[in-house]
Amino acid sequence: MTKAPISKRKLEEWVATERANVESYLKREKVEHLGVGDWPAYSYAPTIAIWAIQSKIKPGFVGWWAISGDCPTDYMSRGKADHPRKAVSYFAKIWRKTARLMSAGKPNPELKIGKKKEWATLAPLLKSRSEFLDQLSRNEIFWKEFDK
């Protein structure tokens, strides 16, 4: 797993696009918040970005984490992960479980992705993204710079 180089201009374009995707997603999901960070809390550009979402109940604090990029856009409560690395690990876990259930034709009450008729196609994609996120969350090299 190697990180592809990306120019500053392309990175800024990618970040702007992903931020807009997260904002639109949260609006569709009716998540009440005080804003999405201007820049990802963590990114493995141009593959995934983890976004801090400001709490409406506790202004100035992260209330949720969102993920976007070459994966489903999703969000989770900060209560389940107090650090972007833990958020990556959580998304890996919940997506792995969801992919397994979808493959068996069963819904995951915690997460809905696609329509049932699409599950046979979506499950392997979700499983592969969950495996990538799991590797990313476990590999110290991708977090050294972040944890300085």
C-alpha positions as CSV (number, residue, x, y, z in Angstrom):
1,M,0.0,0.0,0.0
2,T,1.8,3.1,-1.2
3,K,0.6,6.6,-1.4
4,A,0.4,8.1,-4.8
5,P,2.0,11.6,-5.1
6,I,-0.5,14.4,-5.7
7,S,0.2,18.0,-6.6
8,K,-0.8,20.8,-4.3
9,R,-3.3,22.1,-6.8
10,K,-4.9,18.6,-7.3
11,L,-4.9,18.1,-3.5
12,E,-6.7,21.4,-2.9
13,E,-9.3,20.5,-5.6
14,W,-9.8,17.1,-4.2
15,V,-10.2,18.5,-0.7
16,A,-12.8,21.1,-1.9
17,T,-14.8,18.4,-3.8
18,E,-14.8,16.0,-0.9
19,R,-15.7,18.7,1.6
20,A,-18.7,19.6,-0.6
21,N,-19.6,15.9,-0.8
22,V,-19.6,15.6,3.0
23,E,-21.7,18.7,3.5
24,S,-24.3,17.5,0.9
25,Y,-24.4,14.1,2.5
26,L,-24.9,15.5,6.0
27,K,-27.6,17.7,4.8
28,R,-29.4,14.7,3.1
29,E,-29.0,12.8,6.4
30,K,-30.4,15.7,8.3
31,V,-27.4,15.9,10.7
32,E,-27.5,19.1,12.7
33,H,-24.0,20.4,13.2
34,L,-22.0,23.7,13.2
35,G,-19.8,22.9,10.3
36,V,-17.4,20.6,8.5
37,G,-13.6,21.3,9.0
38,D,-12.0,23.3,6.2
39,W,-9.4,20.6,5.8
40,P,-9.6,16.9,6.6
41,A,-8.6,15.8,10.1
42,Y,-6.8,13.0,8.3
43,S,-6.4,12.1,4.6
44,Y,-4.8,9.5,2.5
45,A,-5.2,11.6,-0.6
46,P,-6.7,11.1,-3.1
47,T,-8.3,7.9,-1.6
48,I,-10.0,8.8,1.7
49,A,-10.5,11.8,3.9
50,I,-11.7,11.9,7.5
51,W,-13.6,15.0,8.5
52,A,-14.2,16.6,11.9
53,I,-17.8,17.7,12.2
54,Q,-18.5,20.4,14.8
55,S,-21.1,19.6,17.4
56,K,-24.1,21.8,17.7
57,I,-24.6,20.7,21.3
58,K,-21.0,21.4,22.3
59,P,-19.7,24.2,20.0
60,G,-16.0,24.0,19.4
61,F,-15.9,20.3,19.8
62,V,-16.0,17.4,17.3
63,G,-19.5,15.8,17.4
64,W,-19.0,13.4,14.5
65,W,-16.4,12.1,12.1
66,A,-17.3,11.7,8.4
67,I,-15.4,9.8,5.7
68,S,-15.4,10.5,2.0
69,G,-13.3,9.7,-1.1
70,D,-13.1,6.5,-3.0
71,C,-15.6,4.9,-0.7
72,P,-19.1,5.5,0.6
73,T,-19.6,8.8,2.3
74,D,-20.5,8.0,5.8
75,Y,-20.5,9.5,9.3
76,M,-20.3,8.4,12.9
77,S,-20.6,9.8,16.4
78,R,-17.4,11.0,18.0
79,G,-18.5,9.0,21.0
80,K,-17.5,5.8,19.2
81,A,-14.0,7.2,18.3
82,D,-12.1,10.1,19.9
83,H,-9.4,10.2,17.2
84,P,-9.4,10.1,13.4
85,R,-7.4,6.8,13.4
86,K,-10.0,5.2,15.6
87,A,-12.7,6.5,13.2
88,V,-10.9,4.8,10.3
89,S,-10.9,1.6,12.4
90,Y,-14.6,2.0,13.2
91,F,-15.6,2.5,9.6
92,A,-13.5,-0.6,8.6
93,K,-15.4,-2.7,11.3
94,I,-18.9,-1.5,10.5
95,W,-18.4,-1.8,6.7
96,R,-16.9,-5.3,7.1
97,K,-20.0,-6.4,9.1
98,T,-22.4,-4.7,6.7
99,A,-20.7,-6.4,3.7
100,R,-20.9,-9.8,5.4
101,L,-24.6,-9.2,6.1
102,M,-25.4,-7.9,2.6
103,S,-23.7,-11.0,1.1
104,A,-26.0,-13.1,3.1
105,G,-29.0,-11.0,2.0
106,K,-29.6,-9.6,5.4
107,P,-29.8,-5.9,6.4
108,N,-27.5,-4.2,9.0
109,P,-29.8,-2.2,11.3
110,E,-26.9,0.1,12.0
111,L,-26.1,1.0,8.4
112,K,-28.0,1.1,5.2
113,I,-26.1,1.1,1.9
114,G,-27.9,0.8,-1.5
115,K,-31.0,-1.2,-2.3
116,K,-31.3,-4.9,-1.7
117,K,-31.1,-5.7,-5.4
118,E,-27.7,-3.9,-5.5
119,W,-26.2,-5.8,-2.5
120,A,-24.6,-8.6,-4.5
121,T,-22.5,-5.9,-6.4
122,L,-22.0,-3.6,-3.4
123,A,-21.0,-6.1,-0.8
124,P,-17.6,-7.0,-2.4
125,L,-16.8,-3.3,-2.9
126,L,-17.6,-2.5,0.6
127,K,-15.6,-5.4,1.9
128,S,-12.6,-4.3,-0.1
129,R,-12.9,-0.7,1.3
130,S,-13.2,-2.1,4.8
131,E,-10.0,-4.1,4.3
132,F,-8.1,-1.1,3.0
133,L,-9.3,1.0,6.0
134,D,-8.3,-1.8,8.4
135,Q,-4.8,-1.9,6.9
136,L,-4.6,1.9,7.0
137,S,-5.7,2.1,10.6
138,R,-3.2,-0.6,11.7
139,N,-0.1,0.7,9.9
140,E,1.9,3.0,12.0
141,I,3.7,4.5,9.1
142,F,0.5,6.3,7.9
143,W,0.0,7.9,11.3
144,K,3.6,9.0,12.2
145,E,3.2,12.5,10.7
146,F,-0.3,12.9,12.1
147,D,0.7,12.0,15.7
148,K,3.7,14.4,15.9
